Amino acid sequence: MHDARLPLPTQRPEGIAHCFCGQTITSVTLGQHVLAARRAIGA
Ligand SMILES: [Zn+2]
């Protein structure tokens, strides 16, 4: 199984995307946020 796909900010011209958890993330916060989110869901 592949990991659930995330709406990567880099795919948006604004560099902004909404995470699956509902939080707004940017290319700056993406890495740190994904690590925190994965820790939170135990993935
Ligand atoms: Zn999130």
mmCIF file of the protein (N, C-alpha, C, O) and its ligand, coordinates in Angstrom:
data_MODEL
# 
_entry.id   MODEL 
# 
loop_
_entity.id 
_entity.type 
_entity.pdbx_number_of_molecules 
1 polymer     1 
2 non-polymer 1 
# 
_entity_poly.entity_id                      1 
_entity_poly.type                           'polypeptide(L)' 
_entity_poly.nstd_linkage                   no 
_entity_poly.nstd_monomer                   no 
_entity_poly.pdbx_seq_one_letter_code       MHDARLPLPTQRPEGIAHCFCGQTITSVTLGQHVLAARRAIGA 
_entity_poly.pdbx_seq_one_letter_code_can   MHDARLPLPTQRPEGIAHCFCGQTITSVTLGQHVLAARRAIGA 
_entity_poly.pdbx_strand_id                 A 
# 
loop_
_entity_poly_seq.entity_id 
_entity_poly_seq.num 
_entity_poly_seq.mon_id 
_entity_poly_seq.hetero 
1 1  MET n 
1 2  HIS n 
1 3  ASP n 
1 4  ALA n 
1 5  ARG n 
1 6  LEU n 
1 7  PRO n 
1 8  LEU n 
1 9  PRO n 
1 10 THR n 
1 11 GLN n 
1 12 ARG n 
1 13 PRO n 
1 14 GLU n 
1 15 GLY n 
1 16 ILE n 
1 17 ALA n 
1 18 HIS n 
1 19 CYS n 
1 20 PHE n 
1 21 CYS n 
1 22 GLY n 
1 23 GLN n 
1 24 THR n 
1 25 ILE n 
1 26 THR n 
1 27 SER n 
1 28 VAL n 
1 29 THR n 
1 30 LEU n 
1 31 GLY n 
1 32 GLN n 
1 33 HIS n 
1 34 VAL n 
1 35 LEU n 
1 36 ALA n 
1 37 ALA n 
1 38 ARG n 
1 39 ARG n 
1 40 ALA n 
1 41 ILE n 
1 42 GLY n 
1 43 ALA n 
# 
loop_
_struct_asym.id 
_struct_asym.entity_id 
A 1 
B 2 
# 
loop_
_chem_comp.id 
_chem_comp.type 
_chem_comp.mon_nstd_flag 
ALA 'L-peptide linking' y 
ARG 'L-peptide linking' y 
ASP 'L-peptide linking' y 
CYS 'L-peptide linking' y 
GLN 'L-peptide linking' y 
GLU 'L-peptide linking' y 
GLY 'peptide linking'   y 
HIS 'L-peptide linking' y 
ILE 'L-peptide linking' y 
LEU 'L-peptide linking' y 
MET 'L-peptide linking' y 
PHE 'L-peptide linking' y 
PRO 'L-peptide linking' y 
SER 'L-peptide linking' y 
THR 'L-peptide linking' y 
VAL 'L-peptide linking' y 
ZN  non-polymer         . 
# 
_pdbx_entity_nonpoly.entity_id   2 
_pdbx_entity_nonpoly.name        ? 
_pdbx_entity_nonpoly.comp_id     ZN 
# 
_pdbx_nonpoly_scheme.asym_id         B 
_pdbx_nonpoly_scheme.entity_id       2 
_pdbx_nonpoly_scheme.mon_id          ZN 
_pdbx_nonpoly_scheme.ndb_seq_num     1 
_pdbx_nonpoly_scheme.pdb_seq_num     101 
_pdbx_nonpoly_scheme.auth_seq_num    101 
_pdbx_nonpoly_scheme.pdb_mon_id      ZN 
_pdbx_nonpoly_scheme.auth_mon_id     ZN 
_pdbx_nonpoly_scheme.pdb_strand_id   A 
_pdbx_nonpoly_scheme.pdb_ins_code    . 
# 
loop_
_atom_site.group_PDB 
_atom_site.id 
_atom_site.type_symbol 
_atom_site.label_atom_id 
_atom_site.label_alt_id 
_atom_site.label_comp_id 
_atom_site.label_asym_id 
_atom_site.label_entity_id 
_atom_site.label_seq_id 
_atom_site.pdbx_PDB_ins_code 
_atom_site.Cartn_x 
_atom_site.Cartn_y 
_atom_site.Cartn_z 
_atom_site.occupancy 
_atom_site.B_iso_or_equiv 
_atom_site.pdbx_formal_charge 
_atom_site.auth_seq_id 
_atom_site.auth_comp_id 
_atom_site.auth_asym_id 
_atom_site.auth_atom_id 
_atom_site.pdbx_PDB_model_num 
ATOM   1   N  N  . MET A 1 1  ? 0.838  -1.207 0.000  1.00 0.00 ? 1   MET A N  1 
ATOM   2   C  CA . MET A 1 1  ? 0.000  0.000  0.000  1.00 0.00 ? 1   MET A CA 1 
ATOM   3   C  C  . MET A 1 1  ? 0.867  1.249  0.000  1.00 0.00 ? 1   MET A C  1 
ATOM   4   O  O  . MET A 1 1  ? 1.865  1.335  0.716  1.00 0.00 ? 1   MET A O  1 
ATOM   5   N  N  . HIS A 1 2  ? 0.475  2.191  -0.797 1.00 0.00 ? 2   HIS A N  1 
ATOM   6   C  CA . HIS A 1 2  ? 1.186  3.467  -0.806 1.00 0.00 ? 2   HIS A CA 1 
ATOM   7   C  C  . HIS A 1 2  ? 0.652  4.362  0.311  1.00 0.00 ? 2   HIS A C  1 
ATOM   8   O  O  . HIS A 1 2  ? -0.473 4.202  0.784  1.00 0.00 ? 2   HIS A O  1 
ATOM   9   N  N  . ASP A 1 3  ? 1.477  5.285  0.702  1.00 0.00 ? 3   ASP A N  1 
ATOM   10  C  CA . ASP A 1 3  ? 1.018  6.247  1.696  1.00 0.00 ? 3   ASP A CA 1 
ATOM   11  C  C  . ASP A 1 3  ? -0.111 7.079  1.110  1.00 0.00 ? 3   ASP A C  1 
ATOM   12  O  O  . ASP A 1 3  ? -0.196 7.265  -0.104 1.00 0.00 ? 3   ASP A O  1 
ATOM   13  N  N  . ALA A 1 4  ? -0.973 7.576  1.980  1.00 0.00 ? 4   ALA A N  1 
ATOM   14  C  CA . ALA A 1 4  ? -2.027 8.472  1.528  1.00 0.00 ? 4   ALA A CA 1 
ATOM   15  C  C  . ALA A 1 4  ? -1.394 9.692  0.865  1.00 0.00 ? 4   ALA A C  1 
ATOM   16  O  O  . ALA A 1 4  ? -0.431 10.261 1.379  1.00 0.00 ? 4   ALA A O  1 
ATOM   17  N  N  . ARG A 1 5  ? -1.933 10.074 -0.253 1.00 0.00 ? 5   ARG A N  1 
ATOM   18  C  CA . ARG A 1 5  ? -1.353 11.200 -0.987 1.00 0.00 ? 5   ARG A CA 1 
ATOM   19  C  C  . ARG A 1 5  ? -1.686 12.516 -0.307 1.00 0.00 ? 5   ARG A C  1 
ATOM   20  O  O  . ARG A 1 5  ? -2.809 12.751 0.139  1.00 0.00 ? 5   ARG A O  1 
ATOM   21  N  N  . LEU A 1 6  ? -0.676 13.357 -0.245 1.00 0.00 ? 6   LEU A N  1 
ATOM   22  C  CA . LEU A 1 6  ? -0.881 14.674 0.356  1.00 0.00 ? 6   LEU A CA 1 
ATOM   23  C  C  . LEU A 1 6  ? -0.911 15.716 -0.755 1.00 0.00 ? 6   LEU A C  1 
ATOM   24  O  O  . LEU A 1 6  ? -0.226 15.573 -1.768 1.00 0.00 ? 6   LEU A O  1 
ATOM   25  N  N  . PRO A 1 7  ? -1.710 16.767 -0.560 1.00 0.00 ? 7   PRO A N  1 
ATOM   26  C  CA . PRO A 1 7  ? -1.711 17.877 -1.510 1.00 0.00 ? 7   PRO A CA 1 
ATOM   27  C  C  . PRO A 1 7  ? -0.449 18.698 -1.304 1.00 0.00 ? 7   PRO A C  1 
ATOM   28  O  O  . PRO A 1 7  ? -0.420 19.596 -0.463 1.00 0.00 ? 7   PRO A O  1 
ATOM   29  N  N  . LEU A 1 8  ? 0.570  18.402 -2.051 1.00 0.00 ? 8   LEU A N  1 
ATOM   30  C  CA . LEU A 1 8  ? 1.847  19.057 -1.832 1.00 0.00 ? 8   LEU A CA 1 
ATOM   31  C  C  . LEU A 1 8  ? 1.800  20.529 -2.234 1.00 0.00 ? 8   LEU A C  1 
ATOM   32  O  O  . LEU A 1 8  ? 1.330  20.867 -3.320 1.00 0.00 ? 8   LEU A O  1 
ATOM   33  N  N  . PRO A 1 9  ? 2.286  21.396 -1.358 1.00 0.00 ? 9   PRO A N  1 
ATOM   34  C  CA . PRO A 1 9  ? 2.289  22.838 -1.642 1.00 0.00 ? 9   PRO A CA 1 
ATOM   35  C  C  . PRO A 1 9  ? 3.048  23.158 -2.923 1.00 0.00 ? 9   PRO A C  1 
ATOM   36  O  O  . PRO A 1 9  ? 2.733  24.135 -3.602 1.00 0.00 ? 9   PRO A O  1 
ATOM   37  N  N  . THR A 1 10 ? 4.017  22.364 -3.250 1.00 0.00 ? 10  THR A N  1 
ATOM   38  C  CA . THR A 1 10 ? 4.820  22.637 -4.440 1.00 0.00 ? 10  THR A CA 1 
ATOM   39  C  C  . THR A 1 10 ? 4.007  22.459 -5.712 1.00 0.00 ? 10  THR A C  1 
ATOM   40  O  O  . THR A 1 10 ? 4.432  22.874 -6.790 1.00 0.00 ? 10  THR A O  1 
ATOM   41  N  N  . GLN A 1 11 ? 2.844  21.846 -5.587 1.00 0.00 ? 11  GLN A N  1 
ATOM   42  C  CA . GLN A 1 11 ? 1.981  21.655 -6.743 1.00 0.00 ? 11  GLN A CA 1 
ATOM   43  C  C  . GLN A 1 11 ? 1.075  22.856 -6.964 1.00 0.00 ? 11  GLN A C  1 
ATOM   44  O  O  . GLN A 1 11 ? 0.365  22.942 -7.966 1.00 0.00 ? 11  GLN A O  1 
ATOM   45  N  N  . ARG A 1 12 ? 1.111  23.775 -6.021 1.00 0.00 ? 12  ARG A N  1 
ATOM   46  C  CA . ARG A 1 12 ? 0.267  24.960 -6.118 1.00 0.00 ? 12  ARG A CA 1 
ATOM   47  C  C  . ARG A 1 12 ? 1.121  26.165 -6.465 1.00 0.00 ? 12  ARG A C  1 
ATOM   48  O  O  . ARG A 1 12 ? 2.223  26.317 -5.937 1.00 0.00 ? 12  ARG A O  1 
ATOM   49  N  N  . PRO A 1 13 ? 0.624  27.026 -7.349 1.00 0.00 ? 13  PRO A N  1 
ATOM   50  C  CA . PRO A 1 13 ? 1.395  28.222 -7.718 1.00 0.00 ? 13  PRO A CA 1 
ATOM   51  C  C  . PRO A 1 13 ? 1.632  29.135 -6.540 1.00 0.00 ? 13  PRO A C  1 
ATOM   52  O  O  . PRO A 1 13 ? 2.621  29.868 -6.524 1.00 0.00 ? 13  PRO A O  1 
ATOM   53  N  N  . GLU A 1 14 ? 0.767  29.115 -5.567 1.00 0.00 ? 14  GLU A N  1 
ATOM   54  C  CA . GLU A 1 14 ? 0.930  29.977 -4.399 1.00 0.00 ? 14  GLU A CA 1 
ATOM   55  C  C  . GLU A 1 14 ? 1.888  29.365 -3.398 1.00 0.00 ? 14  GLU A C  1 
ATOM   56  O  O  . GLU A 1 14 ? 2.335  30.040 -2.471 1.00 0.00 ? 14  GLU A O  1 
ATOM   57  N  N  . GLY A 1 15 ? 2.209  28.084 -3.576 1.00 0.00 ? 15  GLY A N  1 
ATOM   58  C  CA . GLY A 1 15 ? 3.071  27.412 -2.610 1.00 0.00 ? 15  GLY A CA 1 
ATOM   59  C  C  . GLY A 1 15 ? 2.351  27.109 -1.319 1.00 0.00 ? 15  GLY A C  1 
ATOM   60  O  O  . GLY A 1 15 ? 2.969  26.869 -0.281 1.00 0.00 ? 15  GLY A O  1 
ATOM   61  N  N  . ILE A 1 16 ? 1.014  27.123 -1.399 1.00 0.00 ? 16  ILE A N  1 
ATOM   62  C  CA . ILE A 1 16 ? 0.215  26.886 -0.198 1.00 0.00 ? 16  ILE A CA 1 
ATOM   63  C  C  . ILE A 1 16 ? -0.764 25.742 -0.476 1.00 0.00 ? 16  ILE A C  1 
ATOM   64  O  O  . ILE A 1 16 ? -1.318 25.636 -1.570 1.00 0.00 ? 16  ILE A O  1 
ATOM   65  N  N  . ALA A 1 17 ? -0.962 24.910 0.511  1.00 0.00 ? 17  ALA A N  1 
ATOM   66  C  CA . ALA A 1 17 ? -1.922 23.830 0.362  1.00 0.00 ? 17  ALA A CA 1 
ATOM   67  C  C  . ALA A 1 17 ? -2.555 23.522 1.702  1.00 0.00 ? 17  ALA A C  1 
ATOM   68  O  O  . ALA A 1 17 ? -2.060 23.926 2.755  1.00 0.00 ? 17  ALA A O  1 
ATOM   69  N  N  . HIS A 1 18 ? -3.655 22.802 1.639  1.00 0.00 ? 18  HIS A N  1 
ATOM   70  C  CA . HIS A 1 18 ? -4.292 22.373 2.873  1.00 0.00 ? 18  HIS A CA 1 
ATOM   71  C  C  . HIS A 1 18 ? -3.954 20.907 3.110  1.00 0.00 ? 18  HIS A C  1 
ATOM   72  O  O  . HIS A 1 18 ? -4.160 20.052 2.248  1.00 0.00 ? 18  HIS A O  1 
ATOM   73  N  N  . CYS A 1 19 ? -3.436 20.647 4.286  1.00 0.00 ? 19  CYS A N  1 
ATOM   74  C  CA . CYS A 1 19 ? -3.108 19.284 4.661  1.00 0.00 ? 19  CYS A CA 1 
ATOM   75  C  C  . CYS A 1 19 ? -4.392 18.489 4.858  1.00 0.00 ? 19  CYS A C  1 
ATOM   76  O  O  . CYS A 1 19 ? -5.470 19.060 5.026  1.00 0.00 ? 19  CYS A O  1 
ATOM   77  N  N  . PHE A 1 20 ? -4.263 17.155 4.836  1.00 0.00 ? 20  PHE A N  1 
ATOM   78  C  CA . PHE A 1 20 ? -5.434 16.311 5.058  1.00 0.00 ? 20  PHE A CA 1 
ATOM   79  C  C  . PHE A 1 20 ? -6.033 16.527 6.437  1.00 0.00 ? 20  PHE A C  1 
ATOM   80  O  O  . PHE A 1 20 ? -7.193 16.190 6.671  1.00 0.00 ? 20  PHE A O  1 
ATOM   81  N  N  . CYS A 1 21 ? -5.240 17.093 7.363  1.00 0.00 ? 21  CYS A N  1 
ATOM   82  C  CA . CYS A 1 21 ? -5.735 17.347 8.713  1.00 0.00 ? 21  CYS A CA 1 
ATOM   83  C  C  . CYS A 1 21 ? -6.470 18.673 8.785  1.00 0.00 ? 21  CYS A C  1 
ATOM   84  O  O  . CYS A 1 21 ? -7.015 19.023 9.832  1.00 0.00 ? 21  CYS A O  1 
ATOM   85  N  N  . GLY A 1 22 ? -6.494 19.434 7.659  1.00 0.00 ? 22  GLY A N  1 
ATOM   86  C  CA . GLY A 1 22 ? -7.254 20.668 7.622  1.00 0.00 ? 22  GLY A CA 1 
ATOM   87  C  C  . GLY A 1 22 ? -6.406 21.904 7.853  1.00 0.00 ? 22  GLY A C  1 
ATOM   88  O  O  . GLY A 1 22 ? -6.896 23.027 7.734  1.00 0.00 ? 22  GLY A O  1 
ATOM   89  N  N  . GLN A 1 23 ? -5.141 21.707 8.183  1.00 0.00 ? 23  GLN A N  1 
ATOM   90  C  CA . GLN A 1 23 ? -4.275 22.834 8.457  1.00 0.00 ? 23  GLN A CA 1 
ATOM   91  C  C  . GLN A 1 23 ? -3.662 23.354 7.164  1.00 0.00 ? 23  GLN A C  1 
ATOM   92  O  O  . GLN A 1 23 ? -3.376 22.588 6.243  1.00 0.00 ? 23  GLN A O  1 
ATOM   93  N  N  . THR A 1 24 ? -3.464 24.663 7.112  1.00 0.00 ? 24  THR A N  1 
ATOM   94  C  CA . THR A 1 24 ? -2.816 25.256 5.955  1.00 0.00 ? 24  THR A CA 1 
ATOM   95  C  C  . THR A 1 24 ? -1.302 25.114 6.097  1.00 0.00 ? 24  THR A C  1 
ATOM   96  O  O  . THR A 1 24 ? -0.718 25.467 7.122  1.00 0.00 ? 24  THR A O  1 
ATOM   97  N  N  . ILE A 1 25 ? -0.693 24.596 5.055  1.00 0.00 ? 25  ILE A N  1 
ATOM   98  C  CA . ILE A 1 25 ? 0.751  24.397 5.099  1.00 0.00 ? 25  ILE A CA 1 
ATOM   99  C  C  . ILE A 1 25 ? 1.389  24.994 3.853  1.00 0.00 ? 25  ILE A C  1 
ATOM   100 O  O  . ILE A 1 25 ? 0.746  25.153 2.816  1.00 0.00 ? 25  ILE A O  1 
ATOM   101 N  N  . THR A 1 26 ? 2.655  25.317 3.980  1.00 0.00 ? 26  THR A N  1 
ATOM   102 C  CA . THR A 1 26 ? 3.395  25.850 2.851  1.00 0.00 ? 26  THR A CA 1 
ATOM   103 C  C  . THR A 1 26 ? 4.626  24.991 2.627  1.00 0.00 ? 26  THR A C  1 
ATOM   104 O  O  . THR A 1 26 ? 4.905  24.072 3.396  1.00 0.00 ? 26  THR A O  1 
ATOM   105 N  N  . SER A 1 27 ? 5.356  25.299 1.571  1.00 0.00 ? 27  SER A N  1 
ATOM   106 C  CA . SER A 1 27 ? 6.565  24.533 1.291  1.00 0.00 ? 27  SER A CA 1 
ATOM   107 C  C  . SER A 1 27 ? 7.568  24.667 2.423  1.00 0.00 ? 27  SER A C  1 
ATOM   108 O  O  . SER A 1 27 ? 8.453  23.826 2.581  1.00 0.00 ? 27  SER A O  1 
ATOM   109 N  N  . VAL A 1 28 ? 7.430  25.721 3.208  1.00 0.00 ? 28  VAL A N  1 
ATOM   110 C  CA . VAL A 1 28 ? 8.340  25.944 4.332  1.00 0.00 ? 28  VAL A CA 1 
ATOM   111 C  C  . VAL A 1 28 ? 7.995  25.033 5.500  1.00 0.00 ? 28  VAL A C  1 
ATOM   112 O  O  . VAL A 1 28 ? 8.875  24.465 6.147  1.00 0.00 ? 28  VAL A O  1 
ATOM   113 N  N  . THR A 1 29 ? 6.692  24.901 5.761  1.00 0.00 ? 29  THR A N  1 
ATOM   114 C  CA . THR A 1 29 ? 6.273  24.146 6.942  1.00 0.00 ? 29  THR A CA 1 
ATOM   115 C  C  . THR A 1 29 ? 5.925  22.703 6.620  1.00 0.00 ? 29  THR A C  1 
ATOM   116 O  O  . THR A 1 29 ? 5.681  21.898 7.519  1.00 0.00 ? 29  THR A O  1 
ATOM   117 N  N  . LEU A 1 30 ? 5.905  22.382 5.334  1.00 0.00 ? 30  LEU A N  1 
ATOM   118 C  CA . LEU A 1 30 ? 5.471  21.045 4.921  1.00 0.00 ? 30  LEU A CA 1 
ATOM   119 C  C  . LEU A 1 30 ? 6.253  19.931 5.609  1.00 0.00 ? 30  LEU A C  1 
ATOM   120 O  O  . LEU A 1 30 ? 5.664  19.055 6.243  1.00 0.00 ? 30  LEU A O  1 
ATOM   121 N  N  . GLY A 1 31 ? 7.559  19.965 5.486  1.00 0.00 ? 31  GLY A N  1 
ATOM   122 C  CA . GLY A 1 31 ? 8.372  18.876 6.007  1.00 0.00 ? 31  GLY A CA 1 
ATOM   123 C  C  . GLY A 1 31 ? 8.139  18.639 7.480  1.00 0.00 ? 31  GLY A C  1 
ATOM   124 O  O  . GLY A 1 31 ? 7.931  17.507 7.917  1.00 0.00 ? 31  GLY A O  1 
ATOM   125 N  N  . GLN A 1 32 ? 8.175  19.712 8.237  1.00 0.00 ? 32  GLN A N  1 
ATOM   126 C  CA . GLN A 1 32 ? 8.018  19.582 9.679  1.00 0.00 ? 32  GLN A CA 1 
ATOM   127 C  C  . GLN A 1 32 ? 6.601  19.140 10.020 1.00 0.00 ? 32  GLN A C  1 
ATOM   128 O  O  . GLN A 1 32 ? 6.401  18.325 10.920 1.00 0.00 ? 32  GLN A O  1 
ATOM   129 N  N  . HIS A 1 33 ? 5.622  19.675 9.305  1.00 0.00 ? 33  HIS A N  1 
ATOM   130 C  CA . HIS A 1 33 ? 4.235  19.336 9.587  1.00 0.00 ? 33  HIS A CA 1 
ATOM   131 C  C  . HIS A 1 33 ? 3.944  17.879 9.266  1.00 0.00 ? 33  HIS A C  1 
ATOM   132 O  O  . HIS A 1 33 ? 3.270  17.195 10.035 1.00 0.00 ? 33  HIS A O  1 
ATOM   133 N  N  . VAL A 1 34 ? 4.441  17.409 8.153  1.00 0.00 ? 34  VAL A N  1 
ATOM   134 C  CA . VAL A 1 34 ? 4.190  16.017 7.778  1.00 0.00 ? 34  VAL A CA 1 
ATOM   135 C  C  . VAL A 1 34 ? 4.798  15.073 8.799  1.00 0.00 ? 34  VAL A C  1 
ATOM   136 O  O  . VAL A 1 34 ? 4.193  14.059 9.147  1.00 0.00 ? 34  VAL A O  1 
ATOM   137 N  N  . LEU A 1 35 ? 5.975  15.394 9.276  1.00 0.00 ? 35  LEU A N  1 
ATOM   138 C  CA . LEU A 1 35 ? 6.590  14.557 10.298 1.00 0.00 ? 35  LEU A CA 1 
ATOM   139 C  C  . LEU A 1 35 ? 5.721  14.527 11.548 1.00 0.00 ? 35  LEU A C  1 
ATOM   140 O  O  . LEU A 1 35 ? 5.509  13.465 12.132 1.00 0.00 ? 35  LEU A O  1 
ATOM   141 N  N  . ALA A 1 36 ? 5.222  15.679 11.958 1.00 0.00 ? 36  ALA A N  1 
ATOM   142 C  CA . ALA A 1 36 ? 4.381  15.758 13.145 1.00 0.00 ? 36  ALA A CA 1 
ATOM   143 C  C  . ALA A 1 36 ? 3.075  15.008 12.925 1.00 0.00 ? 36  ALA A C  1 
ATOM   144 O  O  . ALA A 1 36 ? 2.608  14.294 13.812 1.00 0.00 ? 36  ALA A O  1 
ATOM   145 N  N  . ALA A 1 37 ? 2.490  15.168 11.750 1.00 0.00 ? 37  ALA A N  1 
ATOM   146 C  CA . ALA A 1 37 ? 1.212  14.521 11.446 1.00 0.00 ? 37  ALA A CA 1 
ATOM   147 C  C  . ALA A 1 37 ? 1.379  13.007 11.411 1.00 0.00 ? 37  ALA A C  1 
ATOM   148 O  O  . ALA A 1 37 ? 0.536  12.274 11.926 1.00 0.00 ? 37  ALA A O  1 
ATOM   149 N  N  . ARG A 1 38 ? 2.450  12.549 10.813 1.00 0.00 ? 38  ARG A N  1 
ATOM   150 C  CA . ARG A 1 38 ? 2.668  11.104 10.725 1.00 0.00 ? 38  ARG A CA 1 
ATOM   151 C  C  . ARG A 1 38 ? 2.896  10.529 12.111 1.00 0.00 ? 38  ARG A C  1 
ATOM   152 O  O  . ARG A 1 38 ? 2.477  9.410  12.406 1.00 0.00 ? 38  ARG A O  1 
ATOM   153 N  N  . ARG A 1 39 ? 3.556  11.294 12.953 1.00 0.00 ? 39  ARG A N  1 
ATOM   154 C  CA . ARG A 1 39 ? 3.770  10.850 14.325 1.00 0.00 ? 39  ARG A CA 1 
ATOM   155 C  C  . ARG A 1 39 ? 2.411  10.758 15.046 1.00 0.00 ? 39  ARG A C  1 
ATOM   156 O  O  . ARG A 1 39 ? 2.163  9.840  15.828 1.00 0.00 ? 39  ARG A O  1 
ATOM   157 N  N  . ALA A 1 40 ? 1.544  11.739 14.756 1.00 0.00 ? 40  ALA A N  1 
ATOM   158 C  CA . ALA A 1 40 ? 0.256  11.818 15.441 1.00 0.00 ? 40  ALA A CA 1 
ATOM   159 C  C  . ALA A 1 40 ? -0.645 10.645 15.057 1.00 0.00 ? 40  ALA A C  1 
ATOM   160 O  O  . ALA A 1 40 ? -1.389 10.136 15.896 1.00 0.00 ? 40  ALA A O  1 
ATOM   161 N  N  . ILE A 1 41 ? -0.582 10.209 13.787 1.00 0.00 ? 41  ILE A N  1 
ATOM   162 C  CA . ILE A 1 41 ? -1.448 9.118  13.359 1.00 0.00 ? 41  ILE A CA 1 
ATOM   163 C  C  . ILE A 1 41 ? -0.737 7.775  13.424 1.00 0.00 ? 41  ILE A C  1 
ATOM   164 O  O  . ILE A 1 41 ? -1.307 6.739  13.080 1.00 0.00 ? 41  ILE A O  1 
ATOM   165 N  N  . GLY A 1 42 ? 0.501  7.805  13.865 1.00 0.00 ? 42  GLY A N  1 
ATOM   166 C  CA . GLY A 1 42 ? 1.245  6.568  14.053 1.00 0.00 ? 42  GLY A CA 1 
ATOM   167 C  C  . GLY A 1 42 ? 1.631  5.882  12.764 1.00 0.00 ? 42  GLY A C  1 
ATOM   168 O  O  . GLY A 1 42 ? 1.774  4.660  12.725 1.00 0.00 ? 42  GLY A O  1 
ATOM   169 N  N  . ALA A 1 43 ? 1.802  6.668  11.693 1.00 0.00 ? 43  ALA A N  1 
ATOM   170 C  CA . ALA A 1 43 ? 2.143  6.086  10.395 1.00 0.00 ? 43  ALA A CA 1 
ATOM   171 C  C  . ALA A 1 43 ? 3.652  5.900  10.277 1.00 0.00 ? 43  ALA A C  1 
ATOM   172 O  O  . ALA A 1 43 ? 4.137  5.421  9.252  1.00 0.00 ? 43  ALA A O  1 
HETATM 173 ZN ZN . ZN  B 2 .  ? -1.653 18.010 8.622  1.00 0.00 2 101 ZN  A ZN 1 
# 
